[in-house]
């Protein structure tokens, strides 16, 4: 019988760290990248770069469309989602990766024309869910972005 005192205990590796590249953001449920709360373009770009598969292209396209259509844009990461706002007005839009689609939230979407299709429990919020094979009406989305940016935004930080 081996001497138990001479055996070294097995090293315990936390399950979340096992086999994961610690230089890349961790993907949460639905493939949503985990990025720390921060202000500026860099954390938003890190989120977009970590979006899995086809969703990364949607993230890049949304970000570029927002940048082209909103002067005085402010970007940040909040609650593992990129947020877009106008300084002094609050946040007007955010998006989030889910398992089968990217959910775009217009925080004052009930005031947009035409209404974005997705309803919310919050009477002010409307959603646009973008699935992999959905057509992307860039002109309509740009119109919603411009309209949303002109409205008073959501000011929760």
N, C-alpha and C positions, 0 to 999 in steps of 0.2 A: 504494500500500500504506500502510495507516495505521501510525502510529508506536505500537508496542506499549507503550512506556514511558509514553505519555501517557494510556493507558486505565486506568481504575480497576478493580481486581479486583472481581468480583461478590461481593456480601455473602452469606456462607453462613449460612443459618438452620438450626439443628438440626431434623431431621425431626419430633421429638416436639413441638416448640414451634410448628411451622408451622400456622397457622390455628386455634389452640386458645386459648380464653379462659382466661387464666392465673389468673383469680379463682375458677374452678371446679376442683374436684379432677379429676385425670386418671383416666380409667377404664382399668383394666388388663384383662387377658384375661377374657372372659366378662362384662364390664361391672362388675367389682368396683372400687369407688372407692378411690383411693390417698389414704389419710389417715395422717399421721404418728403415730407412737407417742405417746400422751398419756393422762393420767388425767382422769376426769370426764365429765359429761354432754355438754358442748359438742362434743368431737370425735366422740362417738357420734352426736349429732344431725346433725353435718355429714356423716357417712358416710350416714346414713339419707336425708338430703335429696338426696344425690348418687346414690342408688341409681336405676338406670334403670327407667322405665316402671312396670309393675304391681308390680315388686319393692319399690318405695318403700312402697307400701301394706302389704305384708307386713312390712317393717322396722318401720314405725310400729306395726302391730298387735302384733308380738312385743315391742317395747320397752315398750309400754303394759301388756301382759299381765305382763311381768316386774316392772315397777314396782309394779303392783297386788298382786302375790303374794309379794314378797320384802322384808321389812323389813331395814333396814341394808344396802341394796344399794350396791355399788361398781361403777362403770362405767369402762371404759377402751378405748382402741384398741391392739390388738396385732396385728402381722402383717397389716395391712389388714383387720382384722375387729373388730367390736364384741365385747368380752368383758364378762361379768357375773359378779360374785362377791360374797361376803360377807366383810367385813373380818375378818381373822384366820383365815379358812377356805380361802381360795383361790378360783379361778375355777370356776364350775359349768357355764357355757354360753357359746357363741360362735356367731355366724352369719356367712355368707359368700355373696356373689353369684357364681353361676356362669352360664354362657350361658343355660341353660334353666330354672334353678330357684334357690331359696335353700336352702342347706344349713345346718341347725341342728345343732350338735354339743353333745351332753350329755357332759361329760368323765368322769362316773361313771355313764353311761347304762346300763351292764350291771346296775346295782343298782336300776333303776327298774321299776315294775310298772304296767301291762304294759310290756314292753320296747319302746323306740322301734324302728321297723322296720329301719333301716339299720345294717349291720354295719361294723366298722372293723378295720384291722390291729392296733390296740391293743385288747386284750381288755376294757378298762374303758369305752371310748368307744362310744356309739351315736349314730346320725344320724337326723334327720327331714329328708327332701327335700321342699320345697314347690314344686310346679309351678303355673303360672298358673291352671289350671282345677280344681285339687285342692280338695276340700272341706276346710275348716279347722275341726277339732274343738277349739274353744277350751277346753272343759272338760277334755279329755284333755291338751292341751298345758299348761294351767295346773297340772294335777296333776303332770305331769312336772317343771315348773319348781319347784313347791313341794318335791317330793321331792329334786330335784337340789340345791337351795339348802340343804337340811338335812344333806347329806352333806359329808364332808371334800372340798374341791375340789382342783383342780390348782393348784400354787403356782408354776409357771414364770412369770416376768415377762418 
